[in-house]
Amino acid sequence: MTVTKDESAREGADGEGDMAGGADDGYVPSGRRLARERYRRARARRATALASLSTLVTAAVLYLVVVNAPGWPRTKETFFSAHYAREAFWKVLEGLWLNVRLLLICGAAVLVLGMLIAVARTLRGPVFFPLRVLAAAYTDFFRGLPLIINLMIVVLGVPALRLQGVTVDPVVLGGTALTLTYSAYVAEVFRAGIESVHPSQRAAARSLGLTNRQALRHVVLPQAVRRQVPPLLNDLVSLQKDTGLVSIGGAVDAVRAADIIVGRSLNYTPYIVAGLVFVALTIPMTRFTDWVTARMDRRQAQGGSL
């Protein structure tokens, strides 16, 4: 029987496929590898079981210690009242919207101002000496000044001056105080990132014809910002929590909303509700920060760019 060229090619391809499939199907892991995999699975199961057991035991011990305390009935009524929790929840959520807006606006302002201060501190040449001194004095002062005192000075002191054209809105003044304090911390984060870039990067940019400003903008700052993303995110997490301090001036945020109900009812459950709402808002940001940090660590360990 005569076999055409096309049929022969098809048969050859089928034969190669059968051989490849047979090679794949014929693979048998070694006994040592199977034993190692069984050991790893067993160890993982033991670790999971031990972690679950220890967690349950710890939770049970804490529960028994708390509920058997002599003052637990009064504490439960004062701090964990379901009635006042339901009453405070929606009021606290309404106030939380102010905290979120403060986080977004102040966060953007902090990043911009912090970057400008960091650049001012890293400028070279004797002509920029006064600017470097002012930037250093700013960061030293506001990093050393407690945030609560800064808020009191700005929120309570500025209206007392009765300056024409200057707002007395506690939200604006509180946001200004937050920006002043956190920009000092963020400036140091940016400055650490700028100084971590090797001088050869700037020299290479200059050798390509870039000016100092262009080298800073296109070469140094991109690397500095990428390296400092995790600490910057941590600062934003702290800022999110500290937005609750604007209630000092009377702004009705989540904390102030809870405080109003506490003052009327003399029950502290609304504070617990406000605290849990802040925790629920902070945890996703914290986990995102951890993910970014782990991702950058893996890329750095693999020799990739930051």
C-alpha positions as CSV (number, residue, x, y, z in Angstrom):
1,M,0.0,0.0,0.0
2,T,1.3,3.4,-0.9
3,V,1.6,6.0,1.8
4,T,1.5,9.6,0.9
5,K,4.0,12.2,2.3
6,D,1.2,14.0,4.3
7,E,0.0,10.8,5.9
8,S,3.6,9.9,6.8
9,A,4.1,13.3,8.4
10,R,0.9,12.9,10.4
11,E,1.8,9.5,11.6
12,G,5.2,10.7,12.6
13,A,3.7,13.6,14.6
14,D,1.3,11.2,16.3
15,G,4.1,8.9,17.2
16,E,6.1,11.7,18.7
17,G,3.1,12.8,20.7
18,D,2.5,9.2,22.0
19,M,6.2,9.0,23.0
20,A,6.1,12.3,24.8
21,G,2.8,11.3,26.5
22,G,4.3,8.0,27.5
23,A,7.4,9.8,28.9
24,D,5.1,12.1,30.9
25,D,2.8,9.3,32.1
26,G,5.7,7.1,32.9
27,Y,7.3,9.4,35.4
28,V,7.3,8.0,38.9
29,P,8.6,10.1,41.8
30,S,11.2,8.5,43.9
31,G,10.4,7.1,47.3
32,R,12.6,9.7,49.0
33,R,10.7,12.5,47.3
34,L,7.3,11.0,48.3
35,A,8.5,10.5,51.9
36,R,9.7,14.1,52.0
37,E,6.4,15.4,50.7
38,R,4.5,13.3,53.2
39,Y,6.7,14.6,56.0
40,R,6.1,18.3,54.9
41,R,2.4,17.8,54.8
42,A,2.3,16.1,58.2
43,R,4.5,18.9,59.7
44,A,2.1,21.5,58.2
45,R,-0.9,19.7,59.7
46,R,0.8,19.5,63.1
47,A,1.7,23.2,63.0
48,T,-1.8,24.2,62.0
49,A,-3.4,22.0,64.7
50,L,-1.0,23.3,67.4
51,A,-1.6,26.9,66.4
52,S,-5.3,26.4,66.5
53,L,-5.2,24.7,69.8
54,S,-3.0,27.3,71.4
55,T,-5.2,30.1,70.1
56,L,-8.3,28.4,71.5
57,V,-6.7,27.9,74.9
58,T,-5.4,31.5,75.1
59,A,-8.9,32.8,74.1
60,A,-10.6,30.6,76.7
61,V,-8.2,31.7,79.4
62,L,-8.6,35.4,78.6
63,Y,-12.4,35.0,78.5
64,L,-12.5,33.2,81.9
65,V,-10.2,35.8,83.5
66,V,-12.4,38.7,82.2
67,V,-15.8,37.3,82.9
68,N,-14.9,36.1,86.4
69,A,-13.4,39.5,87.4
70,P,-15.3,41.1,90.3
71,G,-16.2,44.2,88.3
72,W,-17.1,42.5,85.0
73,P,-20.9,43.0,85.3
74,R,-20.5,46.7,85.8
75,T,-17.8,46.9,83.1
76,K,-20.0,45.0,80.7
77,E,-22.9,47.4,81.2
78,T,-20.7,50.5,80.9
79,F,-18.5,49.6,78.0
80,F,-20.3,46.8,76.1
81,S,-23.9,47.9,76.0
82,A,-25.7,46.6,72.9
83,H,-28.3,49.4,73.2
84,Y,-25.7,52.2,73.1
85,A,-23.6,50.4,70.5
86,R,-26.6,50.5,68.1
87,E,-27.3,54.1,68.9
88,A,-23.7,55.2,68.4
89,F,-22.8,53.1,65.3
90,W,-24.5,55.3,62.6
91,K,-23.5,58.5,64.3
92,V,-19.9,57.4,64.4
93,L,-20.0,56.4,60.8
94,E,-21.3,59.8,59.8
95,G,-18.4,61.4,61.7
96,L,-15.9,58.9,60.2
97,W,-16.5,60.5,56.8
98,L,-14.8,63.6,58.1
99,N,-11.8,61.6,59.2
100,V,-11.6,60.0,55.7
101,R,-11.7,63.4,54.0
102,L,-9.0,64.7,56.3
103,L,-6.9,61.6,55.6
104,L,-7.1,62.2,51.8
105,I,-6.5,65.9,51.8
106,C,-3.9,66.0,54.6
107,G,-2.2,63.0,53.2
108,A,-1.7,64.7,49.8
109,A,-0.5,67.9,51.4
110,V,1.9,66.0,53.7
111,L,3.5,64.2,50.7
112,V,4.0,67.4,48.7
113,L,5.3,69.5,51.7
114,G,7.4,66.7,52.9
115,M,9.0,66.2,49.5
116,L,9.8,69.9,49.2
117,I,11.4,70.0,52.7
118,A,13.4,66.9,51.9
119,V,14.7,68.4,48.6
120,A,15.5,71.6,50.4
121,R,17.6,69.7,53.0
122,T,19.6,67.9,50.3
123,L,20.4,70.9,48.1
124,R,24.1,71.3,47.5
125,G,26.2,74.5,47.4
126,P,26.8,77.3,50.0
127,V,24.1,79.5,48.4
128,F,21.4,77.1,49.7
129,F,22.8,77.0,53.2
130,P,20.0,79.2,54.7
131,L,17.3,77.0,53.0
132,R,18.9,73.9,54.4
133,V,19.0,75.4,57.9
134,L,15.3,76.4,57.8
135,A,14.3,73.0,56.5
136,A,16.3,71.3,59.3
137,A,14.8,73.6,61.9
138,Y,11.3,72.9,60.7
139,T,11.8,69.1,60.9
140,D,13.5,69.3,64.3
141,F,10.8,71.5,65.8
142,F,7.7,69.7,64.6
143,R,9.2,66.2,65.2
144,G,9.9,67.2,68.7
145,L,6.6,69.0,69.4
146,P,3.9,66.6,70.6
147,L,1.0,66.5,68.1
148,I,-1.6,67.1,70.8
149,I,0.2,70.4,71.8
150,N,0.5,71.4,68.1
151,L,-3.2,70.9,67.7
152,M,-4.1,72.9,70.7
153,I,-1.8,75.8,69.6
154,V,-3.2,75.9,66.1
155,V,-6.9,75.1,66.8
156,L,-7.2,77.2,69.9
157,G,-4.4,79.8,69.5
158,V,-5.1,81.0,65.9
159,P,-8.7,82.0,66.5
160,A,-7.6,83.9,69.6
161,L,-5.4,86.2,67.4
162,R,-8.5,87.4,65.5
163,L,-6.6,87.8,62.3
164,Q,-8.5,89.2,59.4
165,G,-9.1,86.7,56.6
166,V,-7.8,83.7,58.6
167,T,-10.4,80.9,59.1
168,V,-11.4,79.7,62.5
169,D,-12.9,76.5,61.2
170,P,-11.6,73.7,63.6
171,V,-11.6,71.2,60.7
172,V,-9.3,73.4,58.6
173,L,-7.1,74.3,61.6
174,G,-6.9,70.7,62.8
175,G,-5.9,69.6,59.3
176,T,-3.2,72.3,59.2
177,A,-1.8,71.1,62.5
178,L,-1.7,67.5,61.2
179,T,0.0,68.5,58.0
180,L,2.6,70.5,59.8
181,T,3.5,67.6,62.1
182,Y,3.4,64.8,59.6
183,S,5.2,66.6,56.9
184,A,8.2,66.8,59.2
185,Y,8.2,63.0,59.6
186,V,7.6,62.4,55.9
187,A,10.4,64.8,55.0
188,E,12.9,62.7,56.9
189,V,11.6,59.6,55.1
190,F,12.1,61.2,51.7
191,R,15.5,62.6,52.7
192,A,16.6,59.1,53.8
193,G,15.5,57.8,50.4
194,I,17.3,60.5,48.5
195,E,20.5,59.9,50.4
196,S,20.3,56.2,49.9
197,V,20.7,56.7,46.1
198,H,24.3,56.1,45.3
199,P,26.2,59.3,44.1
200,S,27.2,57.4,40.9
201,Q,23.6,57.7,39.8
202,R,23.7,61.4,39.9
203,A,27.1,61.5,38.3
204,A,26.0,59.2,35.5
205,A,23.0,61.5,34.9
206,R,25.2,64.6,34.8
207,S,27.6,62.8,32.3
208,L,24.6,62.3,30.0
209,G,24.0,66.0,29.9
210,L,21.3,66.4,32.5
211,T,21.3,69.4,34.8
212,N,21.3,69.0,38.6
213,R,17.5,69.6,38.7
214,Q,16.9,67.1,35.9
215,A,19.1,64.5,37.5
216,L,17.2,65.0,40.8
217,R,13.8,64.8,39.1
218,H,14.3,62.0,36.6
219,V,17.0,59.8,38.3
220,V,17.2,60.4,42.1
221,L,13.7,61.0,43.2
222,P,12.0,58.1,41.4
223,Q,14.5,55.7,43.1
224,A,14.1,57.4,46.4
225,V,10.4,57.3,46.4
226,R,10.2,53.6,45.4
227,R,12.6,52.6,48.2
228,Q,10.5,54.5,50.8
229,V,7.0,53.3,49.9
230,P,6.6,51.1,53.0
231,P,7.6,53.7,55.6
232,L,5.4,56.3,53.8
233,L,2.4,54.0,54.0
234,N,3.1,53.5,57.7
235,D,3.0,57.3,58.2
236,L,-0.3,57.4,56.4
237,V,-1.7,54.7,58.6
238,S,-0.7,56.8,61.7
239,L,-2.2,59.9,60.1
240,Q,-5.5,58.1,59.6
241,K,-5.6,57.3,63.3
242,D,-4.6,60.8,64.4
243,T,-7.3,62.5,62.4
244,G,-9.5,61.7,65.4
245,L,-7.6,64.4,67.4
246,V,-9.3,67.2,65.4
247,S,-12.2,66.7,67.8
248,I,-10.2,68.8,70.3
249,G,-11.4,71.9,68.5
250,G,-15.1,70.8,68.4
251,A,-15.1,69.2,64.9
252,V,-17.7,66.5,64.8
253,D,-15.7,63.5,63.6
254,A,-16.1,59.8,64.7
255,V,-14.5,60.5,68.1
256,R,-16.5,63.6,68.7
257,A,-19.7,61.9,67.7
258,A,-19.0,59.2,70.2
259,D,-18.1,61.8,72.9
260,I,-21.4,63.5,72.4
261,I,-23.4,60.3,73.2
262,V,-21.1,59.5,76.1
263,G,-21.7,62.9,77.6
264,R,-25.4,62.5,77.4
265,S,-25.7,58.8,78.5
266,L,-22.6,58.5,80.8
267,N,-22.0,55.1,79.0
268,Y,-18.6,54.5,77.3
269,T,-19.8,52.0,74.7
270,P,-19.7,54.6,71.9
271,Y,-15.9,55.0,72.5
272,I,-15.5,51.2,71.9
273,V,-17.6,51.5,68.7
274,A,-15.4,54.4,67.5
275,G,-12.3,52.5,68.3
276,L,-13.5,49.4,66.4
277,V,-14.4,51.5,63.4
278,F,-10.9,53.0,63.3
279,V,-9.4,49.6,63.6
280,A,-11.6,48.3,60.8
281,L,-10.4,51.2,58.6
282,T,-6.7,50.8,59.6
283,I,-6.3,47.0,59.2
284,P,-6.7,47.0,55.3
285,M,-4.1,49.8,55.1
286,T,-1.7,47.9,57.4
287,R,-2.1,44.7,55.5
288,F,-1.5,46.5,52.2
289,T,1.7,48.0,53.7
290,D,2.9,44.6,54.7
291,W,2.2,43.2,51.2
292,V,4.1,46.1,49.6
293,T,7.0,45.6,52.0
294,A,7.2,41.8,51.4
295,R,6.9,42.3,47.6
296,M,9.8,44.8,47.6
297,D,11.9,42.5,49.8
298,R,11.3,39.6,47.4
299,R,12.2,41.6,44.4
300,Q,15.4,42.9,46.1
301,A,16.4,39.4,47.1
302,Q,16.0,38.2,43.5
303,G,18.2,41.0,42.3
304,G,15.3,43.0,40.7
305,S,14.9,46.7,40.7
306,L,13.2,48.3,43.7
